[in-house]
C-alpha cells in the first residue's frame, strides 16, 4: 500500500487575513521589503500523470492519494474574477500551472476567458508536454502565445526514470515542435538538474536547442514541499552549469527582460540563441521576488516555500465584492517578508512546506 501524505492545504487551516482599511482603493501594494506584485501563478489542478521524483514521488502520490474533490477547486469563473482583482493590484503576467494544467478539462476555455478579460496580460502555461500535441492548436486559438515545457533529459532512459511514468522523451520533443508550428513559439524548456541523476546531460540539452529559437532554462534542484528527499549534495550550482556549457559553447551574461525576472540570461557568443539559469539555492533572488501564487483550492501563497496560504476562495464564495477581495490581497502583501532562499539552512530545508504540485513551480 502506498504511503499517504496529506498536503498542507489552506482549507480550514489557512492563515488569517490581516486587518485592512475598508475605505478607499488599495492601490498597488509593496511588501515589507519594498517588493511589488507583478507575476501571478495559478495552479488549476493538483493532479498530474507524471510522478517526477523531485515533485510528486510515486511512493507518496500513489493510487490512493487524496486529491482535492472537484467542489474544492476554483471554477474558471472564480479564477478569472481573482485574476482581474490581482491585475488591479499590478499583475502583468499570469502563468497557469499545476499539477499538470492540461489535465484540467476545458483548459483552453479558461485561456480564452483570461485572454478576453485581460488582453494586456502576458499569459503563459507550464506543462510536462504529454498532452501538448493534442491541445496546442486549441490553446493558441484561445489566445495563448507562449508555453513552457518541462524536460529533464534528452536521454530516454533517464527521462523515463525521472518522470516515473515510463513516458518517452521523443513524444515531448515532438510536442515541442508541434506547439511551435502551431504558434506557441519560442518554447521555453525547463530542466531541473540533479547531481548524479541527469547533470551529465546538461551540455546535450544546450546543444540540442541551440539555434532553434527555443530557450532552455536550467533549474537548481530545490527543497520544495516535504517529499522529494532534497539534499544540498544533490544541487548542481548554477556556476558549474554555466561553466560546463561554456566549455563547449562560449557564452556571456546578458540583461534581464524585466525587473524581478527569475532566470539569469546567458547568450551564445556565436549568435545561436540563449539559455537561462534559475539558481534559487546558490544565488537567491528573494530580494526581487514579485510573484504571488494562487493554489488549486483558491489560497494565496506569498512564497514557493510557504507552509500555509490565505483562503481567498472563502471570500469569493461568501459574496465579498471585488473591492473587499482586493483590499484583503493588498493587506496580505503589505505584511509579506518572505526570503526563504536567502535564509535556507539544513534545518529549514526539513520543514514541512506546501507541495509544489499544489501551488505550481
N, C-alpha and C positions, 0 to 999 in steps of 0.2 A: 504494500500500500504506500502511495506517495505521501511524503511529509507535507502537511498543510500549514502554511503560514499566512494568517490573515493580514492583508496590507494595512498600513497605518492610514486609514481613511478618516476624513474630517467629519463624516456623518455622526452626529451625536457627541463627538469628541473634538470638535473644531475649536480653534482659538476664539475668544470673544472679540467681536468687532469693537475697536476703541471708540470712546466718545467723540462726537464730532458736532460741529456747528450746524444747526438746522437751517440757518439763514444764509442766503447768498450762494452763488455758484462756487464749486470747489477750485476752479482754475486748473492749472497744470502742476500737479504736486511734485515736490522733491523730497527725498528721504533724508534721514539724519546725517548722511554723508554727502548730501548735495546731488544725489543721482536722480535724474528724471525717469520717466517711464516712456519707453519707445516701442519695445517689442512685446507682443503677446503670443504665447504658445498655448494652443488649445488642444487638449487630449480628447479625442472624440470617441475612444473606446479603450477599455483596459485589456482587450483580448488581442492575441497575436498567434499566428500559425507557425512562427519560429520559436525555438527555445534556446536563444543565444545564451551562452554560458555566462556572459557578463551582464545580462539583463533579466532574463526570465528562465533561469536554470530549471531543467525538467524535474529534478528531484524536489523542487518546491512547487512549481507551477504544473502539477500533474493533472490527470483527468478529473480528479475530484476537487480541484481548486475552486473556491467560492468567488466567482466573478460577480460583478455588480448586476443586480436584476435590472431589467430594461427601464422600469419605472424610476430608478435612481439616477439614470443617465440624463444629462441635459438634452432636451429636444433641439432640433435645428432652430426653431423659432427663439428658444431661450438663448442659444449660442449667439445668434445674430443680434439679439437685444443687448446682451452683455458686451459684444464686440462694439456696438455703437457707443455704449457707455464708456468703454475704455478709449475709444477713438476720441471722444470729447475731452479726455484727460491727457492726450498726447500720443497715443499709439499710432504708429505709421507702418508697422509691419505685423502681419499675422501669419503664424506657421501652424498648420494642422498636423497633429502628431497622434501618438497612441502609447501603448499598443501599436497595432498596425492599422492606420486610418482607413486603408482601402477595404478593410473588413466591415466597416460601418456601412450598412445598407443605405444606398442612395447618397453616398458621399458627394457625388457630382452635383446633387441638388443643393447641398449645403454650400458648395463652392459657388454655385450660381447665385444663391441668396446673399452671400457675403459680397460677391462681386457687384451685385446690383446695389446693395445697401451702402457699401464703402468703396466706390470705384477708384479712389485715390490711394488706397492702402496697398502696400506690396504684399500680395497673398501668395503663399507657397505651402508646400506639403512635403513631409518626410516619410518615405516608405521603404520597406525591405525589397520591393520590386517584384514580389511573387505574383501580384495581380495587376501590375502596371500595364502590361501589354493589353489586357482586356479593358482597362479603364482610361488609358491615355487620351484617346480621341474625345471621349465624353468629358474628361476633366478640362481639356483645352477648350472645348466648345462652351463649357460653363464659365470660363474666364480665368482659369489657372494658366500662368505663364512660366512659372519656374517650379522645379521639383528637385528634391534631394533624395538620393538612393543610398542606402546603407550596403556596403560591400566590403567585407573584411579580408578577403584574399582572392587572388585570381587562381590559386591552386585549388582544384576541385575538392580534393580530399580534405584539405584544411578548412575550406569554406563549409563543406557539409558537416564537419565535426563542430565548427563554431556555431552554426545555426541549429545544429542538433535536430534537424527535421529532414535530413537527407535531401535538401534542395540543391540542385546543381547550379554552379556558377554560370554556366552557359545560358541558362534561362534569364538570369539577371542581366547579363551583358546584352542579350537580345532585347530585353525590355527597355534598357537604356537607349539603344539605337532606335527602337521603335518610337519611344517617347520623344526623342529629339526630332525625328522625322514628322511627328505629329504637332510640333511647335513648342514643346516643352524643353527648350534649349537656351543656353547651355545647361547641362545637367551638373549638379554638384554631387560628388561621390564621397561618402563618409567611410573612413576606415579606422576602426578602433584598434590600436596597436597594443598587443600584449606580449611581453617578452617570453620567448620560448614557445610561443603558440603561432604567431603569424608575423613577427617582426622581420623575419628573413625575407619577407615578400614585399617590403616597403618599396624597394627600388623597382621591382617588377610592376607594381601598381603605378608608380610615377611614369615609367616608360610606356606603359600601355595607353595612358590617357594624354601623354604629351602630344601637342599638335592637333588634338581633336576638338579643342574649344571647351571641353568639359574640365571641371576643376575638382581635383581630389583634395580632400581635407583629412589630414592625419590627426587622430584624436588620442591623446594620452588616456590610458586605461584609468577610469575614475572609480572612487568608492561610493557610487550611488546606491541607494537602498541599503538592504541588510542581508542580501542573499547571494552576492556574486563572489564572495571569498577574496575580496581585494587585499593585496599586499603591496607595499611600496616596491618590493623587489620585482614585481611584475610590470612596473611602469618603465616604458622606454622614454626617456626625456626628449622633449621636442628638439633640443640642440643636437642630440645624437641622430634623430631622424633627418634633420636638415643636412648634417654632415654626411650621412650615408648617401643621400640623394645627390648632394653637391659633388661627391667624388666621381660620379658618372655624368651628371648634367649640371654644369656650373650655374649658380643661381644667386640672386641677391634679394634683400627685402625690398618691398615697395609699400606705398602709402595705403592706409585703410580706405575703404569705400565711404565710411561714415564713422562718427564718434561712437565708441562702445561696441564696435564690431568684434565678434568673438574670435574669429580666425585671424592670425597674422599672415599676411600675404607675402609670398615669395614668387618671383618671376624668373624664368629661364633666360639666361643671357643671350641665347640664340633666337629669342623671339617665339619659341614654341609653347607659349602659354604660361600658366602659373599653377601653384598649388597653395594650400593653406595649412596652417598648424594651429591646433587647439590644445593649449597647454595649461589646463586649469589646475594641474598638480604642481608642476615645477615652476611655472611663471603665472601665478594667479592674476586674474584680471577683474577681481571683485570691485576695485575702485571705480570702474567704469560700467559696471553691470546695470543695464536698464531694462531687464527682461522680467516680465510677470508671467506666471503660469496658471492656467485655468484647468483644473483636473477634470476627469471624466464625469465626476458627480457634482461639478459646479463649485468647487472650492478654489479660492485664490491662494497660491503659494508664492512667496516672495523670493524663494531660493530653491535651486535644484536639490540642495541637500537638507531641506527643511524636514521637520518631523510631522508637523501638522499645518493645516491651512485654515482659511477663514471661509465659512459657509455662505457663499453668495446665493446659492440656489434657494436657500430658505427665504432670503429677502425677495427673490424673484417670485417665488410661488406663494408668498404671503400677500402679494398685491402691492408691494412697495413701488412708488413711482421711480422713474429713471433718475430723477434728481437725488432722491434719497440713496439709491444704489451708488451713484457717482460720489456722493459725499462719504459714504462708507468706504469705498475703494481708496479715495484720497486720504482718509484718516489712517487706513491700514498702511498706505505707502509712506505717509509722513513719519510713522514710527519705525519704519524699516531701518535696520542697521546690519543686515546680513553681510558677512565676509568670510564665509566658511573656508574657502580655499586658501585664504591668507593665514588662517589660524589653525589649519589642519594639523593634527598630531596623530600618533598611532592610536591614542585612546579615543579621540573624537571620531576617528575613522570607524571605530567599532560601534558607535552609537546607532541606535535604530532610526532609520530615516525612511521617508516615503519612497516607494519603489519607482524607478524611472518609467516603468510600463504604465504607471498610474497618472503621471503628470507629463510624460514626454521627455525627450532629452534636452 
